[in-house]
Amino acid sequence: MEAKLGALQCHFTWDLDSSKSKLFRLRDMLEDIGTEEGNSWLGHIYNLQGYIHYQLGFTDDARCFFSRAAEALRQIRKSDKGPWLVVNYGNLAWWHYQQREQADSQSYLSKVDTLLKEYPSPSEDELHPEIYAEKAWTLMNFGRDKTLLAADYFQKAFKMQPDMLEWHTSHVIALVNVYGHPDQPLEENILEKMKIAKENDPDNLYLAALYLQQCAKTGRNIKDEARELAEKVLKKPPSSYSGIRPLLMLYRMYVSEDEAIDLAEEALTRHPDERLLKWCAANCYKWRVYSHKDNPLEQEKIDRAISLHKEVIPLYPHSAFEIKIALANIHAKSNHGQAEADQIYKKLLESDLEPAGKQMLYNCYANHLYFIRNDSYTSIEYNMKAADIPHQSHYRKSSIRELTKIKERRSHYRWREIEEFLANLQD
């Protein structure tokens, strides 16, 4: 039975990141996607939530989500039986097995076998396109490396079943996530794929916002188009699939930071209790504060940024660490907020964090010490701490880059010590 379970295509066999911090954050993200009628990924969302809850120890909740997944898939596909249930039945086989309910586990294994025989893949050496699509959608939630594989799976799925528009759209979004760059335009062939996907899936406002971002990077004036898109996004139920996040990023970078704030506030006025929109608004104010380097920003905007971040922290308790760092940095920009910033950092430094979290904190605190407290000595200490953690991330690269600059300038009396530290640094 264990061999059969190990051969299943389901969340328990897909080598997913099972660190608790990652799973808790992912659980929050899935809750923000929304469960409005017509969401074609609803079954997949519930399946992943079931797996996450099981890994976090919420066994009964996991079973409930797996049941919801089966029902959602039946409603979306308008059938009680089909290959779209293979992953769900595989999850249930694992769930019952780990509850030591061997008979029920065997029952679901038999159901999987029956479905695979009745609905074989169009290609003998490939998985069924329904399985490829769900596996791809799941992998997209687990980092850049997995997203590259997801793009390949989506491509295989829609080549076998080209009438599934959402698979084509998701393939393009996966390509953007992998090959997109904050400042540089996409390669022409990927941009053309985005254009075709947008024309074929005109109701997908998330893709529309991503497409306008890429067009703006080529130098195209997209302000009027962005404002038209905003009117459509505001009419949709708030969700991380509605397009509000990439739209606000588009506004911030290519329209106006103040208009981004106005748009976020408008969305929040329409849905004042939506935590996702509060976080979106908090981020808009945060970037407004961060970008105002030379001239003092109105204290009113800083105060609004602070109040929104304080509201968001209890709404996202498992993402609160990152939000608190942002809050500390905003306090540091305030007229009288440096003491509050120091206090937040002090509490965070005393907290129990996983290595990736420590690395992020040390890097951010090093920047705070250098730019706000003018303490280059202790800043170097924390950049060293961040770099010394062998976790590859933007934060480690940032700390190594800063230490390298000091070493190369040779202007700080610790440059030889830094040179030796960098030479001995482990990958």
C-alpha distance (Angstrom), angle and dihedral (degrees) to the residues before:
residue distance angle dihedral
M1 . . .
E2 3.81 . .
A3 3.80 90.2 .
K4 3.80 90.7 51.5
L5 3.80 91.6 48.1
G6 3.80 91.1 49.2
A7 3.80 90.6 53.3
L8 3.81 94.0 54.2
Q9 3.80 122.6 109.7
C10 3.81 101.7 -127.2
H11 3.80 142.0 109.8
F12 3.81 92.6 -84.2
T13 3.83 91.7 61.5
W14 3.82 101.2 38.8
D15 3.82 98.0 88.0
L16 3.80 95.0 -119.2
D17 3.82 123.8 178.1
S18 3.80 105.0 -94.4
S19 3.82 100.1 -175.8
K20 3.79 108.6 134.9
S21 3.79 95.5 -129.7
K22 3.81 90.9 53.7
L23 3.82 93.2 45.8
F24 3.81 93.8 48.4
R25 3.82 91.7 50.1
L26 3.79 90.4 46.6
R27 3.79 90.5 50.3
D28 3.80 88.9 55.7
M29 3.78 91.5 48.2
L30 3.81 92.7 50.9
E31 3.78 91.2 50.7
D32 3.81 88.7 56.2
I33 3.80 93.6 53.6
G34 3.78 90.4 78.3
T35 3.78 131.7 -135.3
E36 3.77 100.3 -123.6
E37 3.78 117.1 153.2
G38 3.78 113.3 -87.9
N39 3.82 96.6 34.5
S40 3.80 100.0 141.1
W41 3.82 92.1 -159.5
L42 3.80 95.9 53.8
G43 3.80 94.7 107.4
H44 3.79 90.6 49.5
I45 3.81 90.8 47.8
Y46 3.81 91.9 53.8
N47 3.82 92.1 45.3
L48 3.80 91.3 54.1
Q49 3.80 91.7 44.3
G50 3.80 88.6 53.1
Y51 3.79 91.2 52.9
I52 3.80 92.5 46.2
H53 3.79 93.0 49.5
Y54 3.79 90.6 49.4
Q55 3.81 92.4 51.1
L56 3.81 89.7 49.2
G57 3.80 90.9 52.7
F58 3.81 98.9 -104.7
T59 3.80 94.3 127.6
D60 3.80 99.3 166.8
D61 3.81 92.3 46.2
A62 3.80 88.6 51.5
R63 3.81 91.1 55.4
C64 3.81 90.6 49.8
F65 3.82 91.8 52.1
F66 3.80 92.2 48.6
S67 3.81 88.7 52.6
R68 3.81 90.9 48.7
A69 3.79 89.4 49.6
A70 3.80 92.4 54.9
E71 3.80 91.7 49.0
A72 3.81 93.5 46.2
L73 3.82 91.5 49.9
R74 3.78 91.1 50.2
Q75 3.79 91.7 50.7
I76 3.82 95.1 45.1
R77 3.81 93.6 47.0
K78 3.83 91.7 37.4
S79 3.79 91.7 -133.8
D80 3.80 137.1 96.2
K81 3.79 92.4 -140.9
G82 3.77 134.7 41.8
P83 3.83 147.0 109.8
W84 3.81 90.6 -81.5
L85 3.82 87.1 76.6
V86 3.82 95.5 58.8
V87 3.83 95.2 90.5
N88 3.80 92.2 43.3
Y89 3.81 92.9 50.9
G90 3.80 89.2 46.9
N91 3.80 90.2 54.3
L92 3.80 90.4 49.4
A93 3.81 91.4 49.1
W94 3.81 88.2 55.4
W95 3.80 93.2 44.1
H96 3.82 93.6 53.2
Y97 3.81 92.0 43.2
Q98 3.78 92.1 54.0
Q99 3.80 88.7 48.4
R100 3.84 86.6 55.0
E101 3.79 90.6 -115.3
Q102 3.78 95.5 138.0
A103 3.79 98.0 170.9
D104 3.81 93.6 52.9
S105 3.80 90.8 45.4
Q106 3.81 90.5 52.0
S107 3.80 89.4 48.9
Y108 3.81 91.6 57.7
L109 3.80 91.5 44.8
S110 3.80 87.8 56.0
K111 3.82 90.7 49.0
V112 3.81 89.9 53.3
D113 3.81 90.9 50.3
T114 3.81 91.0 49.9
L115 3.81 93.3 50.1
L116 3.80 93.1 48.0
K117 3.80 90.5 51.7
E118 3.80 94.4 45.7
Y119 3.82 94.4 43.1
P120 3.80 107.8 32.9
S121 3.79 120.4 -179.4
P122 3.82 114.8 -93.0
S123 3.79 86.3 -124.8
E124 3.79 118.1 53.6
D125 3.82 95.8 -144.3
E126 3.81 95.8 44.2
L127 3.79 137.5 72.4
H128 3.78 119.6 -104.9
P129 3.85 109.4 -83.4
E130 3.83 90.6 -119.2
I131 3.80 89.3 58.4
Y132 3.80 92.9 45.5
A133 3.82 89.9 51.4
E134 3.80 95.5 50.6
K135 3.79 92.4 43.6
A136 3.81 89.9 49.6
W137 3.80 93.5 48.1
T138 3.81 90.0 50.1
L139 3.82 95.4 47.3
M140 3.82 91.0 52.0
N141 3.80 87.4 70.1
F142 3.81 94.3 57.8
G143 3.79 106.7 66.9
R144 3.78 141.7 -77.2
D145 3.82 97.7 -61.6
K146 3.79 91.8 53.5
T147 3.81 91.0 44.4
L148 3.80 91.2 60.3
L149 3.80 89.1 56.2
A150 3.82 89.5 44.5
A151 3.81 90.8 56.7
D152 3.80 89.4 54.7
Y153 3.82 92.2 49.0
F154 3.81 92.6 48.9
Q155 3.78 89.9 50.9
K156 3.81 91.0 51.9
A157 3.81 91.2 47.1
F158 3.79 98.2 52.3
K159 3.81 92.9 41.2
M160 3.80 87.5 60.6
Q161 3.81 93.4 40.0
P162 3.84 107.9 23.9
D163 3.82 95.2 172.7
M164 3.84 91.0 74.2
L165 3.81 100.8 94.5
E166 3.79 94.7 179.7
W167 3.82 90.1 60.8
H168 3.79 91.0 53.7
T169 3.81 91.4 47.3
S170 3.81 91.9 48.5
H171 3.80 90.9 49.1
V172 3.81 89.6 57.1
I173 3.83 93.0 45.4
A174 3.82 89.0 51.5
L175 3.82 90.3 52.3
V176 3.82 90.2 51.2
N177 3.82 90.8 49.5
V178 3.80 90.9 52.5
Y179 3.80 102.9 38.1
G180 3.80 101.9 26.5
H181 3.81 119.0 111.7
P182 3.81 125.5 -160.0
D183 3.80 93.7 -125.7
Q184 3.80 108.2 18.3
P185 3.81 127.6 72.1
L186 3.77 121.1 -112.4
E187 3.76 121.5 -100.1
E188 3.79 110.8 -82.7
N189 3.81 94.7 -113.8
I190 3.82 92.9 54.9
L191 3.81 91.5 46.1
E192 3.81 88.8 52.8
K193 3.82 89.9 50.6
M194 3.82 88.6 51.9
K195 3.80 90.8 51.8
I196 3.81 92.4 51.0
A197 3.81 92.6 46.3
K198 3.81 90.9 49.3
E199 3.81 91.6 51.4
N200 3.80 91.3 48.5
D201 3.82 94.0 45.1
P202 3.85 103.8 35.5
D203 3.82 94.4 162.1
N204 3.80 93.1 61.4
L205 3.81 100.2 97.7
Y206 3.81 92.3 174.2
L207 3.81 89.2 63.8
A208 3.81 90.5 42.7
A209 3.81 90.6 56.8
L210 3.81 92.2 47.6
Y211 3.81 90.1 49.4
L212 3.81 92.9 52.5
Q213 3.81 89.5 49.9
Q214 3.79 90.3 56.4
C215 3.82 92.3 44.7
A216 3.81 89.5 52.7
K217 3.82 89.9 54.6
T218 3.80 88.9 59.7
G219 3.81 89.4 58.3
R220 3.80 98.3 -99.5
N221 3.82 116.9 145.8
I222 3.79 103.2 -120.7
K223 3.82 100.8 165.4
D224 3.81 97.1 110.7
E225 3.81 92.2 43.5
A226 3.81 90.2 49.3
R227 3.80 91.6 52.8
E228 3.81 91.2 49.2
L229 3.79 89.9 49.9
A230 3.81 90.7 49.3
E231 3.82 90.6 59.5
K232 3.81 89.8 55.3
V233 3.81 94.6 45.2
L234 3.81 92.2 50.5
K235 3.82 89.6 57.0
K236 3.81 93.4 55.4
P237 3.83 124.0 86.9
P238 3.82 106.9 -92.2
S239 3.77 111.6 -98.7
S240 3.78 138.7 133.7
Y241 3.82 85.7 -105.9
S242 3.81 93.3 53.9
G243 3.80 92.4 83.5
I244 3.80 96.9 -114.1
R245 3.81 95.3 123.7
P246 3.83 99.6 51.1
L247 3.81 88.5 39.4
L248 3.82 92.1 56.5
M249 3.80 89.6 47.5
L250 3.81 88.7 51.3
Y251 3.82 90.9 50.9
R252 3.78 92.8 46.7
M253 3.79 94.2 51.4
Y254 3.81 104.2 33.1
V255 3.81 110.3 17.0
S256 3.80 112.1 32.0
E257 3.79 136.6 -56.2
D258 3.80 90.3 -134.1
E259 3.81 91.2 51.3
A260 3.81 88.4 50.1
I261 3.80 88.5 55.4
D262 3.81 90.9 47.8
L263 3.80 90.8 50.4
A264 3.81 92.5 49.0
E265 3.81 90.9 48.3
E266 3.82 90.4 49.3
A267 3.81 90.9 52.4
L268 3.80 90.0 47.3
T269 3.82 91.6 49.6
R270 3.80 89.5 55.3
H271 3.81 93.1 46.7
P272 3.81 106.7 22.1
D273 3.81 95.5 170.4
E274 3.79 97.9 50.9
R275 3.80 108.2 113.9
L276 3.82 92.4 -161.5
L277 3.80 90.9 59.3
K278 3.81 91.4 47.5
W279 3.78 89.5 54.6
C280 3.81 90.9 46.5
A281 3.80 90.4 52.0
A282 3.82 91.4 45.8
N283 3.81 89.6 53.7
C284 3.81 92.2 49.9
Y285 3.79 91.0 54.3
K286 3.81 90.9 43.5
W287 3.80 92.6 56.5
R288 3.79 90.2 44.7
V289 3.81 89.0 55.4
Y290 3.81 93.2 44.0
S291 3.80 94.6 49.6
H292 3.81 94.8 49.9
K293 3.78 96.3 85.5
D294 3.78 104.9 144.5
N295 3.78 109.0 33.2
P296 3.80 122.4 46.0
L297 3.80 111.5 -101.4
E298 3.79 117.7 -131.8
Q299 3.81 108.6 -86.4
E300 3.80 88.2 -133.0
K301 3.83 91.5 67.0
I302 3.80 91.9 46.0
D303 3.82 90.2 50.1
R304 3.81 90.5 50.2
A305 3.81 90.1 50.0
I306 3.79 90.4 51.3
S307 3.81 94.8 47.5
L308 3.82 93.1 48.3
H309 3.80 92.4 49.8
K310 3.80 90.3 49.8
E311 3.81 89.3 51.7
V312 3.80 93.0 48.5
I313 3.83 97.3 49.8
P314 3.84 96.4 74.6
L315 3.82 90.8 40.4
Y316 3.82 90.8 59.8
P317 3.82 103.3 31.2
H318 3.82 93.3 165.7
S319 3.79 92.8 50.8
A320 3.80 92.8 40.8
F321 3.81 92.4 105.7
E322 3.82 93.5 67.4
I323 3.81 91.9 40.6
K324 3.81 91.1 52.8
I325 3.80 91.2 52.7
A326 3.81 89.0 52.5
L327 3.82 89.5 47.9
A328 3.81 91.0 52.0
N329 3.80 91.2 50.7
I330 3.82 91.2 49.5
H331 3.81 91.3 49.2
A332 3.80 88.0 52.7
K333 3.82 89.2 59.6
S334 3.79 92.2 51.6
N335 3.80 123.2 98.8
H336 3.79 92.8 -114.4
G337 3.80 103.4 14.2
Q338 3.81 107.5 98.9
A339 3.81 93.2 96.1
E340 3.83 90.5 52.4
A341 3.80 90.2 48.7
D342 3.80 91.6 51.3
Q343 3.79 90.8 48.3
I344 3.82 93.2 52.0
Y345 3.79 91.8 49.3
K346 3.80 91.3 47.4
K347 3.82 91.6 55.0
L348 3.80 92.3 45.6
L349 3.81 91.4 50.9
E350 3.81 88.8 54.8
S351 3.82 93.5 51.2
D352 3.80 126.5 99.1
L353 3.82 108.2 -107.8
E354 3.78 138.0 171.3
P355 3.85 115.1 -111.5
A356 3.84 93.7 -98.3
G357 3.80 90.3 52.1
K358 3.79 92.6 47.9
Q359 3.78 90.3 50.5
M360 3.80 92.4 52.3
L361 3.81 91.4 46.9
Y362 3.82 94.6 48.3
N363 3.80 92.1 49.7
C364 3.81 93.8 47.8
Y365 3.80 92.1 45.1
A366 3.82 90.2 49.7
N367 3.81 88.9 56.0
H368 3.81 90.9 47.0
L369 3.80 91.2 51.4
Y370 3.79 93.2 48.3
F371 3.80 102.0 41.5
I372 3.81 102.0 29.7
R373 3.82 105.6 25.7
N374 3.85 97.2 31.7
D375 3.81 88.6 -134.7
S376 3.80 105.0 141.2
Y377 3.82 94.4 167.3
T378 3.82 96.2 59.1
S379 3.80 90.5 37.0
I380 3.81 88.5 61.1
E381 3.81 89.7 50.0
Y382 3.80 92.4 55.8
N383 3.81 94.1 42.9
M384 3.80 86.5 54.8
K385 3.79 90.6 49.4
A386 3.81 90.5 51.3
A387 3.80 93.8 46.6
D388 3.80 92.1 46.9
I389 3.81 92.5 63.1
P390 3.85 105.6 90.0
H391 3.79 95.5 -137.2
Q392 3.80 115.2 119.4
S393 3.80 109.7 -130.5
H394 3.80 144.8 128.8
Y395 3.81 88.7 -96.5
R396 3.81 94.6 55.5
K397 3.80 90.8 47.8
S398 3.81 89.7 49.6
S399 3.81 93.1 52.4
I400 3.81 92.9 45.9
R401 3.81 89.5 48.6
E402 3.82 91.9 52.9
L403 3.80 92.7 47.0
T404 3.80 90.4 48.1
K405 3.81 90.8 53.2
I406 3.81 91.3 53.3
K407 3.80 91.2 47.6
E408 3.80 93.4 49.5
R409 3.82 94.9 45.9
R410 3.82 90.9 48.5
S411 3.79 87.8 -158.3
H412 3.80 96.3 122.0
Y413 3.79 118.7 74.0
R414 3.84 89.9 -129.5
W415 3.82 94.8 59.8
R416 3.82 94.9 108.8
E417 3.80 90.6 50.3
I418 3.81 89.3 50.2
E419 3.83 90.8 47.9
E420 3.81 90.4 54.7
F421 3.82 91.7 45.0
L422 3.82 92.6 52.5
A423 3.81 92.0 46.3
N424 3.79 90.6 55.8
L425 3.80 96.1 41.4
Q426 3.80 114.3 128.2
D427 3.82 122.1 -135.0
